[in-house]
Amino acid sequence: MGWILVALGGVSIVLSLAINPAASWHATQAWKYRNPEAAEPSDAAYLGQRLGGIVAGIVLIMVGFAVNTATSGNALGRSNSRPAAEKVIQLLGTTTFGSVELAMNADPHPPLKDFQADLRDYISSYASQVSLHDYPAAQLSISDDHAQGATHLFTLAAARGKRYCLRVDETGPGIPQVVASIKGVPPMVSGYRVPITATLTDGACTAK
């Protein structure tokens, strides 16, 4: 709304000075003189006022437009936080690393008990990265998370009270990441790449 008022002010200057500077002078300046006709500006002076009015009007309109663009951009960034949450999914990818607590004794396809914590660390890191570099106004963070078997749910909080449910499903067993073994010692599993799919829905996650 502010930019509209500024633009209207610019238009009024154009109308009063550019279109009829003489009328503007008589309305605002003539009363100061006993003999207004003798003090009235010359045609050249009126031409200068006309040009000045046009320039001033254009400048004010451009300033108003710039203010509106900046305001609209900030409002869009605050309200349009879903693309930021979708960017987190993109960064998460289709396979995510899961840590192994006891590498030497790890089963080739373990039930990754700490995978929820691993996911939370990754998603939290990506949310911070996206909020810092890609969508500064989104202000993404994890407000809640819980696991349901091979399904992992994370509620992403965003600016202006927005909430998104990021659901991660394990789509297969972990793929071992093996460190080369020493002769005579079984290969050591250092971690697992876990195949996943991730989806996003509006609103906080709800446990079932």
N, C-alpha and C positions, 0 to 999 in steps of 0.2 A: 504493500500500500504506500509506503514512503516514497518509493521510486516513482509512483504515479503522480504524487503531489509535486515532486521535483520536476517531472516532465511537464505537468500543467503549468508550473511556474515559468518554465522555459518558453512554453507556447504563448503565455500571456505577455512575456517580454517581447517576443517576436511580433505579436499583434499590435502592441502599444508603440514600440519604437520603430520596428521595421516598416509596418504598414502606414502608420500616420504619426510620425514623431512630432509634428506641429500640434496636433490635438493633445498629445501627451504633455507637451511643454505648457500649453495653455491651462491644462487641468492641474498641473503640479507645481509650476514655477511662476506663472504670470502674476499671481497674487503678491509676489514679493516686490513688484515694481509699481511706481506711481504711473508710469507711462509704459505699459506692456508692449505696445506696438514698436516703440523705439528700442526696447531691450530684446526684442524677439531675435532669436538666432538667424543667421543667414541660411540661404539654401545649401551652401556647402556644409555648414554645421549640421543641418538636418540630415544631409546625406551621410555624414560621419556617424550620427546617432543611429541612422537606419542600418548601416553596416555593422556597427557595434552591437545593436540589438540582435541582428541575425547571428553573429558569432556567439554572443552570450547565450542565446536560445539553444543553438546547436550544442554548445559545451554542456549546458545543464541537462539536455536530453541524453547526451552520451554518458554523463555521470550517472543519471538515473538508470540507464540501461545497464551500466556496469554493476551498480549496486544490486539491481534486480537479479542479474546473472549470478553474482556471488551468493546472494541469499538463497536463490533457488537451488544452486549447487549444494550448499550446506544442508538445506532441508532434504534434498534427495538423498544425500549421503547418510543422513540420520535415519530416514525412514526405509530406505532400500537396502537393508542389511542382508537379505536373502542371498544375493550374489556373493557376498563375503563368506557366508556359510557354505555355499556350493564350492567356493574356491578351496575351502578346507578339505572337502571330499576329494577334490581333484589332486591336492597335494598328498592325501592319504594313499591314493593309488589302489591297485588291485591285490597287492601282496604287502604285508607289513611285518617287520621283524619282531620276533618275540624272544625275550631273554630266557636263558636256562639257568636255574638256580644251582643245580648240581650237575655240571657239565660232564664229569667223568662217568656218572651213573645214569645219565639221561636216557630214557627210552627213546627209540627212533621216532615214535609218534606219540609224544607225551600229552597228557591233558594239561595244557599250559595254564596252570593255576593263576599265574600272575599276568596273564595276557590282558586282562581288564586294566590293570595298572599300567602296563606298557602302552596300551591304546590311549589311555587318559593322558599320559605324558606326551605322546605324539600329537594328539588332537589339541591339547592345550598349547603346545609349542606352535603348531600351525595357525591356531586362532590368533595367537599373539603376533605372529609374523604377518598374517593377512591384515590385522587391525593396524599394524604399524606401517606397512608399506603399500598395501593395495587399497584398502578401504578404511582410512583413518577414523571416519565417523561411525563405523559399525560397532566398535568396542566389544568384540566377541570374547566370551569366556565360558568355561564350563561351570554351570551352576549345580548340576546333579548328574550322577551316573549310577548304573547298576547293570548286572549281567543276568541273563536268563539262559543258562546252558551255553550254546554256541552263539547266542545273540547278545550283543553289547549295546546298551542305550546310553546316549549322552545328551543332556539338555544343554543347548547353547543359549546363553543369555546375550542379548544385543541391546543397542541403544533404544531408548524410548519404550522400554518394557517388552520388546520383541523376544519371543522364545521359539527355538527350533529344536526338533528332535532328530538327532543324527543317529541312525541305526546301522550298526556294523554286524554283518553275519559272516561267520567262518564257513567257507564253502568247501573245505577239504582239510585233510591232516596237514600238520606243519611239515615243511620241506627242510630237512636238516642242512645246516650250514656247517660243514666239517672242517676242522683245522687238521692239517697234515699230522699224522701220528709219528711218534718216535718208534724205531724198530723194536718190536716185541711188546709194544703197548697199544691197546685198542685205540682207534681214532677217537678224538675228543669232539663231541658236539658242542659248538660254541653258541648256537642259537638256531632259530627256525624262521623261515619265511612262511607266513601263514596266508593262504589265499582268502580274500575277503571280498564282499560287496558292501557298498555303503549307500544309504538312501537318506533323503531329508524330507521331513514333513513340518508343516507349521504347527506351533504349539509345543509345550513341554512334553517330554516323554512320560508315559504312565506305565507302571508295573502291572503285569497281568498275573 
